């Protein structure tokens, strides 16, 4: 086939690989990424470029093409209508056609029903195991930020695979029962979406269409929150408000149905043997008074400040963890569990499980309900002191625990912090008409809203937890104040901050920009394109091997660059495989026709179009790439990553940071940890007569921090391109 030509060739001026990933990072990202911990300040522009260049982890990641997937779905439906000719009787649709149509239309409902049942059973299993392990006692991340990017079109291989589901389901109860200040409600969204991905892959309608799969994943996220809080409506609203950038009415209804089935199965399983879906369900029969509005505002202010404080310091600790602790994930988790047990045991409100703690703090002081004198007046100030200590220590533990290498959520820890602070506020007035339990309940709502930056779904979730219509207005007041305070410290919750910190290519629909520059300032102008005729098949194979781009523009010829279309990498590979398999080369022309695989109407814009409009096109219609066309000629192309790279540069230039003191602080902390580890190792070695050593002779190399070799780690984050994901892939053509 060496002499057979195709419609493609390679341009002589091949570009080097474009920088592919950039995003707004937290205040701490530069301290995490500066190699070697140098104290020398770089020039501003050079520092920005180095920060972007350091984010290499996700540069090979891609996004799906919503436009092409929609066209593929239309082609599938058209092909299905053509088959109707063989399934009719005397010109009328026969029973076979009606049966086929009914099955095709019902696939979506069948999928969400199976997913809802599976999520409900899994949630019941996890609740039973977690409670059992917690009684004996006397994640890597929650996954929400990654799932948010996946639903938006980001491809992460292996993150939603079958083995991820199994490992998450097994390890989550162990992490909760260990006593770490983490919750299972965040990871419940992850295992729910994993369940949906695995089941949907059994149906060709979703296996072959990545955008259709993401509609199912949105419904799964709703079901995950629904079983976590026993709140089906709140779960749907959470998926709409926080998780999904694309949420049509059809997805809304399926999300509701999936959440309904999951919660119904969970209720039928009755995991706590109390009839409750979650341990901290409670009901109130007292009314609230207008003078309490002042205290509600205080709770709202606390929620906003709590969210801003935890996000800031957690990201700084994440930077420290990424720089120094990445090679010791098991040791870090072990020491965290050990330290958490020592710190929490003396305090009665920290000693017990967080869900049980909230159940106690939410209670009204009526009847025989009491816990360690919580409702006794003579112990009022002791309870205030204990709850205050519990609030402070829990905040500290959440900062250092969230993001460690265990399944870790932040929903319940935040709610527990808000409950302890709210109960403290409720105890202080010492008025008989005040119900302290309601303040704990409202404090939980404030803290959850502050850390996640969500409003409506929090109000509905808290309402479904209590069933108290009376307290909807106080909840709205608290959440509204929290939202106002949170916006003073920046937009986006902890999930968005983790997206920015990790460098995922995610365009937030809630953000508005005014760059005032044309797209030509951002586009890549050195593009690998393909001419319409004259390329040898071996050249195509070499091009695919040398370049990992997800598609190539097609021009009439390399000289004029008249744009003719666009072909995706997957389509090009499929065309080559089909040529080898079928040998469909025309003998009279000695050429191969690839025109059927070409998108002849790609999304194109003028070079002078404003960048904000181009970013809006990416948000609204979701193309993988937008081609820049000037007078019919190819001028360049732009991707989501190019837009985010420019956004990061602009914001870094507008808000210059002086991070030298943070780097120095991290180095001092790491030096202290090394000395402490060396002291403990020496004591153990001397006590055992040299038979037990906790460190080797190459101690400086092992604790080398940023100069350590990253290749030795075997920890997989679920985003590696070269791992086997059990056949579960989110971008299968």
ZANU-560247 format. One record per residue (C-alpha): residue number from 1; residue in three letters; z, y, x. Coordinates in steps of 0.1 Angstrom, whole numbers, m for minus. Layout:
N
  nr rest     Z     Y     X
 NUM  ALA     Z     Y     X
...
% end
This chain:
733
  nr rest     Z     Y     X
   1  UNK     0     0     0
   2  UNK    m1    22    30
   3  UNK   m34    38    20
   4  UNK   m26    43   m16
   5  UNK   m19    79   m25
   6  UNK     2    95   m52
   7  UNK     6   129   m67
   8  UNK    32   140   m43
   9  UNK    35   151    m7
  10  UNK    62   168    14
  11  UNK    63   204    23
  12  UNK    61   211    61
  13  UNK    91   235    61
  14  UNK   118   211    50
  15  UNK   151   228    45
  16  UNK   184   216    57
  17  UNK   208   205    31
  18  UNK   220   233     9
  19  UNK   257   239     5
  20  UNK   264   222   m27
  21  UNK   300   228   m36
  22  UNK   321   259   m41
  23  UNK   346   271   m66
  24  UNK   375   294   m71
  25  UNK   403   279   m52
  26  UNK   440   287   m55
  27  UNK   459   310   m32
  28  UNK   468   280   m11
  29  UNK   435   264    m5
  30  UNK   427   281    27
  31  UNK   460   270    42
  32  UNK   451   235    33
  33  UNK   416   236    47
  34  UNK   420   256    79
  35  UNK   415   229   106
  36  UNK   441   226   132
  37  UNK   465   251   117
  38  UNK   452   279   139
  39  UNK   471   312   137
  40  UNK   442   333   148
  41  UNK   428   354   120
  42  UNK   391   350   115
  43  UNK   368   378   103
  44  UNK   368   380    65
  45  UNK   332   368    59
  46  UNK   335   340    86
  47  UNK   367   328    70
  48  UNK   351   326    36
  49  UNK   322   307    49
  50  UNK   345   283    68
  51  UNK   366   277    37
  52  UNK   334   268    17
  53  UNK   321   246    45
  54  UNK   354   227    46
  55  UNK   350   215    11
  56  UNK   328   186    20
  57  UNK   344   160    m1
  58  UNK   323   165   m33
  59  UNK   291   178   m19
  60  UNK   271   147   m28
  61  UNK   284   147   m64
  62  UNK   260   156   m91
  63  UNK   259   167  m127
  64  UNK   241   151  m156
  65  UNK   211   168  m172
  66  UNK   219   175  m208
  67  UNK   184   187  m215
  68  UNK   167   155  m203
  69  UNK   193   133  m220
  70  UNK   186   151  m253
  71  UNK   148   146  m248
  72  UNK   155   109  m240
  73  UNK   175   105  m272
  74  UNK   146   121  m292
  75  UNK   122    97  m276
  76  UNK   144    67  m285
  77  UNK   145    78  m321
  78  UNK   107    83  m322
  79  UNK   102    48  m307
  80  UNK   126    34  m333
  81  UNK   105    50  m361
  82  UNK    73    35  m347
  83  UNK    89     0  m349
  84  UNK    92     6  m386
  85  UNK    56    m6  m391
  86  UNK    66   m41  m383
  87  UNK    97   m41  m406
  88  UNK    82   m30  m439
  89  UNK    72   m50  m470
  90  UNK    42   m37  m490
  91  UNK    46    m2  m476
  92  UNK    83    m1  m484
  93  UNK   112    m5  m459
  94  UNK   123   m42  m459
  95  UNK   157   m56  m455
  96  UNK   153   m60  m418
  97  UNK   145   m23  m413
  98  UNK   174   m13  m435
  99  UNK   197   m36  m415
 100  UNK   184   m22  m382
 101  UNK   188    14  m393
 102  UNK   223     8  m406
 103  UNK   233    m9  m373
 104  UNK   219    20  m352
 105  UNK   236    46  m374
 106  UNK   269    28  m374
 107  UNK   271    22  m336
 108  UNK   290    54  m330
 109  UNK   316    46  m357
 110  UNK   318    10  m344
 111  UNK   324    23  m309
 112  UNK   352    48  m318
 113  UNK   369    22  m341
 114  UNK   370    m4  m313
 115  UNK   382    23  m289
 116  UNK   409    35  m312
 117  UNK   422     0  m317
 118  UNK   422    m6  m279
 119  UNK   439    27  m272
 120  UNK   466    21  m298
 121  UNK   473   m14  m285
 122  UNK   474    m1  m249
 123  UNK   497    28  m258
 124  UNK   521     4  m276
 125  UNK   522   m19  m246
 126  UNK   529     9  m222
 127  UNK   557    23  m245
 128  UNK   574   m11  m247
 129  UNK   571   m17  m209
 130  UNK   582    18  m200
 131  UNK   613    17  m222
 132  UNK   622   m17  m209
 133  UNK   619    m6  m172
 134  UNK   638    26  m180
 135  UNK   667     6  m194
 136  UNK   669   m15  m163
 137  UNK   670    17  m142
 138  UNK   700    31  m164
 139  UNK   499    95  m110
 140  UNK   480    96   m84
 141  UNK   473   125  m108
 142  UNK   472   128  m145
 143  UNK   434   127  m144
 144  UNK   430   155  m169
 145  UNK   413   179  m145
 146  UNK   388   152  m134
 147  UNK   382   141  m170
 148  UNK   376   177  m180
 149  UNK   348   179  m153
 150  UNK   334   145  m163
 151  UNK   331   155  m200
 152  UNK   314   187  m188
 153  UNK   287   167  m171
 154  UNK   302   160  m136
 155  UNK   295   125  m122
 156  UNK   325   108  m106
 157  UNK   317    72   m97
 158  UNK   344    46  m103
 159  UNK   369    71  m118
 160  UNK   365    56  m153
 161  UNK   359    20  m143
 162  UNK   375   m11  m156
 163  UNK   398   m16  m126
 164  UNK   409    20  m128
 165  UNK   420    12  m164
 166  UNK   438   m19  m153
 167  UNK   456    m3  m124
 168  UNK   465    28  m144
 169  UNK   480     7  m172
 170  UNK   500   m14  m148
 171  UNK   513    13  m125
 172  UNK   520    40  m152
 173  UNK   552    23  m166
 174  UNK   565    17  m130
 175  UNK   560    54  m121
 176  UNK   578    66  m152
 177  UNK   607    41  m148
 178  UNK   611    51  m112
 179  UNK   627    83  m123
 180  UNK   601   107  m108
 181  UNK   597   140  m126
 182  UNK   564   129  m140
 183  UNK   553   119  m175
 184  UNK   529    94  m191
 185  UNK   513   117  m216
 186  UNK   488   132  m191
 187  UNK   477    98  m177
 188  UNK   475    85  m213
 189  UNK   444   107  m216
 190  UNK   430    91  m185
 191  UNK   435    55  m196
 192  UNK   422    64  m231
 193  UNK   390    78  m216
 194  UNK   387    48  m193
 195  UNK   389    25  m224
 196  UNK   362    45  m242
 197  UNK   339    44  m212
 198  UNK   343     6  m207
 199  UNK   337    m2  m244
 200  UNK   308    23  m248
 201  UNK   290     7  m219
 202  UNK   286   m24  m241
 203  UNK   262    m6  m263
 204  UNK   227     4  m250
 205  UNK   227    36  m270
 206  UNK   255    50  m249
 207  UNK   249    30  m217
 208  UNK   215    46  m212
 209  UNK   224    81  m222
 210  UNK   251   100  m202
 211  UNK   254   129  m226
 212  UNK   259   106  m256
 213  UNK   286    88  m236
 214  UNK   304   121  m232
 215  UNK   306   126  m269
 216  UNK   326    94  m270
 217  UNK   347   105  m241
 218  UNK   357   136  m260
 219  UNK   369   115  m289
 220  UNK   388    93  m264
 221  UNK   406   123  m250
 222  UNK   417   132  m285
 223  UNK   430    97  m291
 224  UNK   449    97  m258
 225  UNK   469   128  m267
 226  UNK   473   115  m303
 227  UNK   491    83  m292
 228  UNK   511   102  m265
 229  UNK   527   126  m291
 230  UNK   521   108  m324
 231  UNK   499   138  m333
 232  UNK   463   129  m344
 233  UNK   454   164  m355
 234  UNK   470   179  m324
 235  UNK   450   155  m302
 236  UNK   417   165  m318
 237  UNK   425   202  m313
 238  UNK   436   196  m277
 239  UNK   403   179  m270
 240  UNK   385   209  m286
 241  UNK   406   236  m269
 242  UNK   412   222  m235
 243  UNK   390   192  m226
 244  UNK   355   196  m240
 245  UNK   329   223  m232
 246  UNK   305   207  m257
 247  UNK   320   198  m290
 248  UNK   296   195  m319
 249  UNK   308   189  m355
 250  UNK   298   152  m352
 251  UNK   321   148  m322
 252  UNK   349   165  m341
 253  UNK   347   141  m370
 254  UNK   345   110  m346
 255  UNK   374   124  m326
 256  UNK   395   126  m357
 257  UNK   386    91  m368
 258  UNK   393    76  m333
 259  UNK   427    94  m331
 260  UNK   435    82  m366
 261  UNK   427    45  m358
 262  UNK   447    47  m325
 263  UNK   478    63  m341
 264  UNK   476    38  m370
 265  UNK   475     8  m346
 266  UNK   504    24  m326
 267  UNK   524    28  m358
 268  UNK   517    m8  m369
 269  UNK   530   m20  m335
 270  UNK   562     1  m338
 271  UNK   569     0  m301
 272  UNK   604    16  m303
 273  UNK   615    m5  m333
 274  UNK   626    27  m350
 275  UNK   595    37  m370
 276  UNK   589    66  m347
 277  UNK   557    71  m328
 278  UNK   574    89  m299
 279  UNK   611    88  m289
 280  UNK   617   125  m294
 281  UNK   605   129  m330
 282  UNK   630   149  m350
 283  UNK   633   167  m383
 284  UNK   651   200  m392
 285  UNK   664   210  m426
 286  UNK   679   244  m417
 287  UNK   660   277  m420
 288  UNK   657   303  m393
 289  UNK   668   339  m394
 290  UNK   649   371  m385
 291  UNK   674   382  m359
 292  UNK   665   351  m339
 293  UNK   631   366  m331
 294  UNK   646   382  m300
 295  UNK   656   348  m287
 296  UNK   621   334  m295
 297  UNK   606   362  m274
 298  UNK   629   352  m245
 299  UNK   617   316  m248
 300  UNK   581   328  m248
 301  UNK   586   349  m217
 302  UNK   603   319  m200
 303  UNK   573   297  m208
 304  UNK   548   321  m193
 305  UNK   569   326  m161
 306  UNK   575   289  m158
 307  UNK   538   281  m160
 308  UNK   528   308  m134
 309  UNK   557   298  m110
 310  UNK   550   261  m111
 311  UNK   513   264  m108
 312  UNK   516   287   m78
 313  UNK   541   266   m58
 314  UNK   527   233   m68
 315  UNK   493   243   m55
 316  UNK   509   254   m22
 317  UNK   526   221   m20
 318  UNK   494   204   m28
 319  UNK   478   222     2
 320  UNK   507   210    24
 321  UNK   503   175    11
 322  UNK   465   176    17
 323  UNK   470   189    52
 324  UNK   499   168    65
 325  UNK   508   139    41
 326  UNK   475   124    32
 327  UNK   480    94    55
 328  UNK   514    85    41
 329  UNK   510    83     3
 330  UNK   532    52    m2
 331  UNK   560    66    21
 332  UNK   558    99     3
 333  UNK   561    83   m32
 334  UNK   590    61   m20
 335  UNK   609    91    m5
 336  UNK   603   111   m36
 337  UNK   617    84   m58
 338  UNK   647    80   m35
 339  UNK   654   118   m34
 340  UNK   649   122   m71
 341  UNK   675    95   m78
 342  UNK   700   111   m55
 343  UNK   695   146   m69
 344  UNK   694   136  m106
 345  UNK   722   111  m109
 346  UNK   751   136  m108
 347  UNK   737   156  m137
 348  UNK   739   138  m170
 349  UNK   708   155  m184
 350  UNK   687   146  m153
 351  UNK   701   110  m151
 352  UNK   685    98  m183
 353  UNK   648    94  m190
 354  UNK   630   127  m199
 355  UNK   619   115  m234
 356  UNK   655   104  m241
 357  UNK   667   137  m228
 358  UNK   645   156  m252
 359  UNK   655   134  m281
 360  UNK   691   144  m274
 361  UNK   685   181  m268
 362  UNK   664   183  m300
 363  UNK   693   170  m322
 364  UNK   712   192  m346
 365  UNK   750   194  m342
 366  UNK   757   177  m375
 367  UNK   774   145  m385
 368  UNK   785   122  m357
 369  UNK   756   130  m334
 370  UNK   769   140  m300
 371  UNK   762   133  m263
 372  UNK   787   140  m236
 373  UNK   802   169  m256
 374  UNK   769   187  m262
 375  UNK   781   198  m296
 376  UNK   817   204  m287
 377  UNK   827   241  m285
 378  UNK   853   237  m258
 379  UNK   826   223  m235
 380  UNK   801   251  m242
 381  UNK   801   267  m208
 382  UNK   801   234  m190
 383  UNK   770   225  m210
 384  UNK   754   258  m202
 385  UNK   761   252  m165
 386  UNK   748   216  m166
 387  UNK   717   225  m185
 388  UNK   709   255  m162
 389  UNK   712   232  m131
 390  UNK   690   206  m148
 391  UNK   664   233  m155
 392  UNK   663   245  m119
 393  UNK   663   211  m103
 394  UNK   637   197  m127
 395  UNK   614   226  m119
 396  UNK   617   219   m82
 397  UNK   611   182   m87
 398  UNK   580   188  m108
 399  UNK   566   211   m81
 400  UNK   569   184   m54
 401  UNK   562   154   m76
 402  UNK   531   164   m96
 403  UNK   500   153   m75
 404  UNK   516   125   m55
 405  UNK   499    91   m53
 406  UNK   513    78   m86
 407  UNK   501    81  m122
 408  UNK   517   115  m129
 409  UNK   515   137  m159
 410  UNK   531   171  m164
 411  UNK   533   174  m202
 412  UNK   567   157  m207
 413  UNK   583   171  m176
 414  UNK   574   206  m187
 415  UNK   586   199  m222
 416  UNK   619   186  m208
 417  UNK   624   217  m187
 418  UNK   617   239  m217
 419  UNK   641   218  m238
 420  UNK   669   222  m214
 421  UNK   664   260  m211
 422  UNK   660   264  m248
 423  UNK   691   244  m255
 424  UNK   709   267  m231
 425  UNK   697   298  m250
 426  UNK   707   282  m283
 427  UNK   742   275  m271
 428  UNK   750   309  m258
 429  UNK   750   329  m291
 430  UNK   777   306  m305
 431  UNK   768   315  m341
 432  UNK   772   289  m369
 433  UNK   739   299  m384
 434  UNK   720   291  m352
 435  UNK   707   256  m346
 436  UNK   706   250  m308
 437  UNK   683   220  m313
 438  UNK   655   242  m326
 439  UNK   657   263  m295
 440  UNK   652   232  m273
 441  UNK   622   223  m295
 442  UNK   607   258  m292
 443  UNK   614   259  m255
 444  UNK   594   227  m251
 445  UNK   565   243  m269
 446  UNK   568   274  m246
 447  UNK   568   254  m214
 448  UNK   539   231  m225
 449  UNK   518   262  m235
 450  UNK   527   280  m203
 451  UNK   517   251  m179
 452  UNK   485   242  m199
 453  UNK   474   276  m212
 454  UNK   468   262  m247
 455  UNK   480   276  m280
 456  UNK   467   263  m313
 457  UNK   470   226  m303
 458  UNK   506   231  m291
 459  UNK   516   246  m324
 460  UNK   500   217  m343
 461  UNK   515   190  m319
 462  UNK   550   205  m323
 463  UNK   546   207  m361
 464  UNK   535   170  m363
 465  UNK   565   160  m341
 466  UNK   590   176  m365
 467  UNK   572   179  m398
 468  UNK   591   212  m403
 469  UNK   568   237  m420
 470  UNK   597   262  m417
 471  UNK   594   265  m379
 472  UNK   556   270  m377
 473  UNK   560   308  m375
 474  UNK   587   307  m348
 475  UNK   565   283  m328
 476  UNK   535   306  m332
 477  UNK   557   336  m320
 478  UNK   569   316  m289
 479  UNK   534   304  m280
 480  UNK   519   338  m286
 481  UNK   544   355  m262
 482  UNK   538   327  m237
 483  UNK   501   332  m238
 484  UNK   505   370  m233
 485  UNK   528   365  m203
 486  UNK   506   338  m188
 487  UNK   475   359  m189
 488  UNK   492   385  m167
 489  UNK   493   360  m139
 490  UNK   457   347  m143
 491  UNK   436   326  m166
 492  UNK   435   288  m168
 493  UNK   462   262  m169
 494  UNK   472   236  m143
 495  UNK   441   215  m150
 496  UNK   418   244  m143
 497  UNK   438   253  m111
 498  UNK   434   217   m99
 499  UNK   397   218  m106
 500  UNK   394   249   m84
 501  UNK   417   235   m58
 502  UNK   397   202   m56
 503  UNK   363   220   m55
 504  UNK   347   204   m86
 505  UNK   316   222   m98
 506  UNK   329   233  m132
 507  UNK   319   264  m152
 508  UNK   347   274  m175
 509  UNK   335   286  m209
 510  UNK   365   308  m213
 511  UNK   356   330  m183
 512  UNK   335   361  m183
 513  UNK   319   376  m152
 514  UNK   301   407  m143
 515  UNK   285   403  m109
 516  UNK   256   427  m115
 517  UNK   232   408   m92
 518  UNK   199   389  m100
 519  UNK   197   352   m96
 520  UNK   175   357   m66
 521  UNK   207   366   m46
 522  UNK   220   331   m53
 523  UNK   190   308   m54
 524  UNK   180   284   m27
 525  UNK   145   295   m15
 526  UNK   139   268    11
 527  UNK   131   240   m14
 528  UNK   118   205    m8
 529  UNK    90   204   m33
 530  UNK    62   179   m40
 531  UNK    25   187   m44
 532  UNK     7   174   m74
 533  UNK   m17   152   m54
 534  UNK   m21   135   m20
 535  UNK    12   120   m11
 536  UNK    14    84     3
 537  UNK    39    61   m12
 538  UNK    56    55    21
 539  UNK    62    93    24
 540  UNK    79    93   m10
 541  UNK   102    65     1
 542  UNK   110    84    34
 543  UNK   117   116    14
 544  UNK   141    98    m9
 545  UNK   158    83    22
 546  UNK   161   116    41
 547  UNK   172   138    12
 548  UNK   198   131   m15
 549  UNK   187   158   m39
 550  UNK   188   147   m76
 551  UNK   152   160   m83
 552  UNK   122   177   m68
 553  UNK   100   205   m82
 554  UNK    63   197   m84
 555  UNK    36   223   m74
 556  UNK    m2   224   m76
 557  UNK    m4   226   m38
 558  UNK    18   236    m9
 559  UNK    m2   268    m3
 560  UNK    m1   284   m38
 561  UNK    31   268   m50
 562  UNK    20   271   m86
 563  UNK    48   253  m105
 564  UNK    36   222  m123
 565  UNK    68   205  m133
 566  UNK    99   187  m121
 567  UNK   108   150  m115
 568  UNK   143   136  m112
 569  UNK   153   114   m84
 570  UNK   161    85  m108
 571  UNK   127    88  m125
 572  UNK   110    88   m91
 573  UNK   129    57   m79
 574  UNK   121    39  m112
 575  UNK    84    48  m109
 576  UNK    83    33   m74
 577  UNK   101     2   m84
 578  UNK    77    m3  m113
 579  UNK    47     2   m90
 580  UNK    60   m25   m67
 581  UNK    67   m48   m96
 582  UNK    35   m43  m117
 583  UNK    10   m33   m90
 584  UNK    m5    m7  m113
 585  UNK   m28     9   m88
 586  UNK   m63    18  m100
 587  UNK   m88     1   m77
 588  UNK  m116    27   m84
 589  UNK   m94    56   m74
 590  UNK   m68    40   m50
 591  UNK   m42    63   m65
 592  UNK   m10    60   m86
 593  UNK    m4    82  m117
 594  UNK    32    94  m120
 595  UNK    25   120  m146
 596  UNK    44   101  m174
 597  UNK    77   105  m155
 598  UNK    73   143  m149
 599  UNK    91   169  m169
 600  UNK    63   194  m174
 601  UNK    85   220  m191
 602  UNK   116   224  m169
 603  UNK   140   253  m175
 604  UNK   127   283  m155
 605  UNK   138   319  m152
 606  UNK   126   351  m135
 607  UNK   141   360  m101
 608  UNK   154   393  m115
 609  UNK   173   376  m144
 610  UNK   210   385  m141
 611  UNK   232   358  m126
 612  UNK   256   359  m156
 613  UNK   228   349  m179
 614  UNK   218   320  m157
 615  UNK   255   308  m157
 616  UNK   254   310  m195
 617  UNK   223   288  m196
 618  UNK   241   262  m175
 619  UNK   270   264  m200
 620  UNK   250   263  m232
 621  UNK   222   239  m225
 622  UNK   235   221  m194
 623  UNK   204   216  m171
 624  UNK   211   200  m137
 625  UNK   189   226  m120
 626  UNK   171   258  m131
 627  UNK   139   266  m113
 628  UNK   130   302  m103
 629  UNK    94   311  m112
 630  UNK    76   343  m103
 631  UNK    41   348  m117
 632  UNK    38   311  m121
 633  UNK    48   303   m85
 634  UNK    79   284   m74
 635  UNK   103   309   m58
 636  UNK   134   288   m56
 637  UNK   160   269   m76
 638  UNK   196   273   m85
 639  UNK   224   248   m94
 640  UNK   259   251  m108
 641  UNK   272   247   m73
 642  UNK   252   276   m60
 643  UNK   266   298   m88
 644  UNK   302   288   m80
 645  UNK   296   293   m43
 646  UNK   286   329   m49
 647  UNK   315   334   m74
 648  UNK   340   322   m47
 649  UNK   325   345   m21
 650  UNK   328   375   m45
 651  UNK   363   368   m55
 652  UNK   374   361   m20
 653  UNK   359   394    m8
 654  UNK   376   413   m36
 655  UNK   410   397   m31
 656  UNK   414   393     6
 657  UNK   444   371    15
 658  UNK   467   371    45
 659  UNK   476   334    49
 660  UNK   491   334    84
 661  UNK   527   334    71
 662  UNK   519   304    48
 663  UNK   503   285    77
 664  UNK   534   292    99
 665  UNK   557   281    71
 666  UNK   538   249    66
 667  UNK   539   242   104
 668  UNK   577   248   105
 669  UNK   582   225    75
 670  UNK   561   198    91
 671  UNK   580   202   124
 672  UNK   613   198   106
 673  UNK   600   166    88
 674  UNK   588   151   121
 675  UNK   622   158   138
 676  UNK   641   143   109
 677  UNK   618   113   109
 678  UNK   623   108   146
 679  UNK   661   112   143
 680  UNK   662    86   115
 681  UNK   639    63   135
 682  UNK   661    65   165
 683  UNK   693    58   146
 684  UNK   678    28   129
 685  UNK   664    15   162
 686  UNK   698    19   180
 687  UNK   717     3   152
 688  UNK   694   m27   152
 689  UNK   694   m31   189
 690  UNK   657   m22   191
 691  UNK   647   m49   167
 692  UNK   637   m24   140
 693  UNK   615     6   147
 694  UNK   603    31   121
 695  UNK   579    48   146
 696  UNK   557    38   174
 697  UNK   553    51   209
 698  UNK   523    72   198
 699  UNK   544    93   176
 700  UNK   525   126   182
 701  UNK   493   110   173
 702  UNK   507    94   141
 703  UNK   522   127   130
 704  UNK   494   148   143
 705  UNK   489   166   110
 706  UNK   455   182   107
 707  UNK   442   166   139
 708  UNK   448   130   126
 709  UNK   418   108   119
 710  UNK   411   107    82
 711  UNK   390    76    86
 712  UNK   420    53    88
 713  UNK   432    59    53
 714  UNK   424    33    26
 715  UNK   435    53    m3
 716  UNK   406    57   m28
 717  UNK   407    86   m52
 718  UNK   380    72   m75
 719  UNK   354    97   m64
 720  UNK   338    79   m34
 721  UNK   301    74   m37
 722  UNK   300    41   m18
 723  UNK   325    20   m38
 724  UNK   317    m6   m63
 725  UNK   327     6   m98
 726  UNK   323   m27  m116
 727  UNK   290   m17  m132
 728  UNK   305    13  m149
 729  UNK   285    43  m141
 730  UNK   283    76  m160
 731  UNK   248    85  m150
 732  UNK   227    54  m156
 733  UNK   190    58  m163
% end
